[in-house]
Amino acid sequence: MGTPGRLAIPVAGDSERARQVAMSLVDDTGFDPYDAGTPADSWRQQPNSPA
């Protein structure tokens, strides 16, 4: 993770385990996962802006 040139995708969820599984899937598809925390904290992500 953190590979130069790869796009990052934020992952939010209430369950730590679920976020880890989703982040693994994101990484497997060629993107860098970013742990965005819980859905309550994900409001900080805005369309067309850095997460």
N, C-alpha and C positions, 0 to 999 in steps of 0.2 A: 504494500500500500504506500501511497505517497510517491508514485512513479511519475517523473516529469512527463508532461504531454498527455496524461490521462485526465479525462473529465471526472469530477467528483459528484456523487449523488448522496444527498442527505437521507438518513434513515431515522425515523422517529417511531416510538412505540412505548407502551406502558411496561412491557415485560423486557427485562435485560436480555433474557435468553432469546426472545423473539427478535430483538434488534440484532443480536449476534448472528443468528441464522440468516436474517435478511441481508446483513452486511456481507456475509460470506457469499451469498448468491450474487450480490452486486459486484463483488470482486471477481467472481467466476465469469461474469459476463464482460469483463474488460474495463470496468469503471473503478474508481477509488471510492469506497464507502466512507461517509462521514457520519459519526454518531451525533444526531441532533437531539438526543435526549427524549423526553416524554412529549406527547402531543401538546400538552399545555405549554411547553417551551418552544415548540416548533413555529409559533407565530412569528418568530424573528426572521423566518425565511420569507422573502418576498419574490414574486415572479420576476424573472430577468435581472436578478441581482445576486451577488455572492451570498452564499449561505453562512 
